[in-house]
Amino acid sequence: MTGFFYILTGNLPALLVGLALASATVFLVILAVTHASLERAGGLLDSGLENMGRFYERQRLLKQVKRYTGTISVKMSFAEKMELKFIDGSNIRKYIPFFNLNMLVIACVPIFFAAFAQAYKLLRSPVSSAVISALFSSSPFLALDVLGRYNSEKVRRMLANFVSVLNRWCAVKEDIFYAFEKSLGSGIGEPLKTYVRDMVIQVKKGLDPQEALDLLGMKVDSAQFHDFIVNVAQNIRHRGDIRRLLSNLEDEFYMLEEEYSRRKISTYRDRLLIYACMLSVLVFSYLFFRFNPAAMAFYLETEPGRLLLVLFTFVYCIAFVLSLGISRFNY
């Protein structure tokens, strides 16, 4: 025992070095295993979220197939039209897969109450405060409307190239839905890729091709895209020459895009400018009341002033609603 202790103490530096090396080795092994576990956990989490998003997307498309089969030609409800315009048109589900119209409406409620509390403190008029608060609470709808307008502009710009891709795939197999499916791997950009992918899935799940095309056309607010959808639908219905149609549409869309570029037409930027001007009206009105006590006393403390305030508020609200319909032009 004494000899063993002497060996240990006599080789103490070597022993310490060995222990240090052993400890470092164990530490590195633990670190590597932990890092691998974290990477695996992160990968599993990402994979789980992606699978959950895909599952939700499949369920949503299946519900659309059941909901719209045989009903599009009859009538769509107001809620369904809103869903197509603001949710599908903005392509918000690419970023938030589970987002729907109900969540959009719920997001507006706290904005309304917060705006009403501030507006009532200033105006002391329930009617005017409610109208102004309703306008503020519609900001999520405005954001999605602007995003949808931006997506429509993008689709319009890529339409000629998209038709060219379809034409090339129809040269391989003269089937427009085969061309739609193959175009998904041909480098078409968003949001058109998502719109076409949804349409292909709907057709595969049993939705009538004509109704699937109608749904696709409703997602894009573009006269050229609507013309494209109508021509393709008529070609399918009457079994026309799809390649000749696509060639003619390709030439037409390239010429239209050249004209757009020449005239610098953009309803998307015009709409942004309109919204900015209408927002500035509210800002200047607030500053006018804030720094003009005489005007504030007239509009808030006298009967004619309160009536005028309510009237101006309703006129502003009507102008705001009318501005939402400014999305087209004659060309």
N, C-alpha and C positions, 0 to 999 in steps of 0.2 A: 504493500500500500504506500509506504514511504517512497519506494523507488518510482512508483507510478506518479505520485505527486511531484517528485523531482523532475520527471520527464516533462510533465505539463508545465511546471514553472520554468524549467530550463529552456523550453521552446515557446515561451510565452509570446514573443513577437509573431512567430509563425502561426501560433494558435489564433491570435487576434486577427491576423490577416485572413486566415481560413474562415473564421467565423464571419468576418466582414463580407468576404466573397460569397459565402453561403447565404447570408442575409440578403445581400444585393440580388443574388440569383432568385431567391424566393420572392423578393419584392417585385422583380421584373416579371416573373411568371404570373404573379397575382395581378399585376398591372395589365399585362397582355390579355389575360383571361377576362378581366373586368372590362377592358376596352372592347374586346370582341363581343362580350355579352351586351355591352351598351350599344355597339353597332348593330348587333342582331336585334336587340329590342327596338332600336330606332327603325331598323328596316321592317320589322314586324308591324310596328305602329304605322309607318307610312303605307305598308301594304294593306293593313287593315282598314285604314281610312280610304285608300283608293278602292278597295273591294266594296266597302260600304257605300261609297259614292256611285260605283257601277251598279250595285244592287238597287239603290234608290232610283237610279236613272232607268234601269230595266222596268222596275215596278211602275214608274211614272209613265213610260211609253206604253206599257200594257194597258194602263188605265185609260190613256188617250185612245188607244185602239178600240177598247170597249165602249168608251164614251162617244166617239165620233163616228163609228161605223154606222152608215145609213142615216146620219143626222145632219151632216154638214149642209147637204142640199136643202134641208128643211129650215132649220133655224139654230143659231147658237145663242146661248144665254149671254147676258151682259157680263157676268163674271168670267165666262170662258173667253170672251173677246178681250177683256182686260188682261187676262192671263197671257194670251197670245201677244198682245201689244207690249206690255211692260215687262213680263218675265221672260217669255221666249224671244221677243224682239231685242231685248237688251243683252241676251245670252248670259245673264247673271249666274245661271246655274253652272257655268263652266268654273266659276270661282267658289260658289256656295251651292253644292248639289241639291240640298234639301230646301232651298228657298222657294216660297210660293206666294200666292196673292194674299193669303191670310197673314203671313208674317209681314208682308209689306204694309198692310193696313194696321197691324198691331204696332209697327214701328212709328206710325204717324200719331198715335194717341198721346204718348208723353210729350211730343213736340207741340201738340195742340194745347195741352194744359199749361205747359211752361210759357208758351207765347201768350195765352189768354191772361195769365197772371200779370205779366209785364204790360200788356196792352191795356188791361183794365185799370192798372195803376195810373197810366198816363191819360187815357181817354175818358174813363168813368162812364162808358157807354157799353152795355152788354152786347147790343146788336153789332156795333162797329168792331168791338173787340173780338167777337166770335167770328166775324167775316175775315178779319185780318189774321186771326189765329188759324183759321181753316186754310188760308193761303200759305202760311208758314208751314203748317203741318203737311201740306202736299209736297214739300221739298223732296222726300224720297221718290215720289212719282215723277217729279221734274228731272231728278238725277237719272232715273232709268229711261225717261223719255229722251233726254239728250244722248244717253248712251245708245239707245235704240236708233236714233237718228244718225249717230256716228257709224253704227254698224251698217245701216242702210247705205250710207255713202261708201263705205268700204266694199260692200257687196257690189254696188254699181260699178266701182272702179275695176274690180276683178272679174266682172261678168264676161267680158269678151274673151279673156284668157280661159275662164272656166268652160265656156262653150267650145273653145278650141280643144281643150282636153277631152270633153265629151265626144267631140267629132272624131278625134283620133281613136278613142276606145270603141266607138261604133264601127270604125273601119275593121277592127278585130272581130267584133260580134255585133250584128245589127240589132241591138237591144238596149234601149235607153236606160233601163234600170241596172243592167249590167255595167253600163258606162258610168252611171251615178256611183255605184259601189266601187268600181275600180278607180274613180277619180279621187277617192279618199286617200289613196296612197300616192297621188301624183303631185303633191305639194301645194294643194289649194289651201289658202289661209283661213284663219278664223275671222268672222263667225260662220262663214259659209260652210266650212267643214263640219261644224256641229249641226247646222241645219240639215245638211244633206245626209249626215250619218243618222240623225233621228228619222228622217223620211225613209231611208233604206230599211232601218229596223222595223218601222211601222208596217211597211209593205211585207216584209218577211213574216211578221207576226199576224198577218191576215187582213190588214186594213186595205180597203179598195184603193188601187193606185191613183185613181182620179181624186179621191178624197185626201190621200196623202200629199198629192201635188197641191191641192187647195190649201191644206195646212201650211205647206212650205211657203206658198205665196203670201199667206197672211203674216208671216213672221218678218217680212222685209217690206219696208215702206218705200218702194221704188217702182216708178212706172215701167222702166225697162225690164225689171225682174218680173213684174206681173205679165208683161207681154211675152216674156220667155216662157213662163209657166202656162199661160193660155195656149200658146202655139204648140208646146210639147203635149199638153192634154188633148188638144184637137187632133194632133198627129197620132196619138195612141188610140183615140176613139175611132178614127177613120182609117187607121193603118196606112198612113202616108209614108213618103220617102224621108226617113228621119235624117239621113246624111245630107240630103239636099237642104232640108230645113235648117239643120245646124250650120251648114256652110253659109246660107243666106243670113242667119241671125248673127253669125260671127262677123261677117262684113258690116252688117248694120251697126252692131255694138261698137266695133272699132271706130267707125265714122262718128257715131254719137259721142264717144269718149274724146275724140279729137275736138269736136265742137265744144264739149264741156271744158276742155283744157283751154281752148281759145277764148271762151267767154268768162272763164274763171267762176263758174256757177257753183254755189255751195249753200244750200238751205240750212245745213248744219251750223255753219258760222253765223248765218243770219238769225237763226233761232237763239243761239247763244247771246248775240247782241241784243235781241229783244228782251230776253230774260234779264240781262244785266241792266238794261234801261228801266225795266219795271221794278227791279230791286232797288235801283237808285231813287225811284220815286218814294218808296217807303223810307229810305234813309233821309232824304231831304225833308220829307214831311215831319219826321221825328225831330230833326234839327230845327225846323221852322217853329214847331210847338215849344221846343225846349228853350229857345233863345228869343222868343217873341211873346212876352206875357200877355200883351193886349189881344193878340190873335188866339192864344190859348184860352183866355177868359171868354172870348166871344164864342168859340166853338164848343166849349165845355160847360159854360155856365148860363147860356141863353138858349131859349127854345128854338129860335131860327137857326142858330149856330149848330145845335145838336142835330136838327133835321138835315141841314146841309152836310154835316159830317157823315151821317148815315147814307145820304144820297151819293156823295162822292165815293164812299166805300163800296157801295153796290156797283157804281159805274166802273170803278177800278177792277172789281171782281169780274164783271162781264167782259171787260177788255182782256183780262187775264185768261178767261176761258176761251175767248175767240182766238187768242194767240196760239193756243194749243193746236188749233186746226191749220195753222200756217205751215204747211210742209210740202206743198206742191207748186209748180209754176207751169206756164204754158211754153212749149218749145216747138 
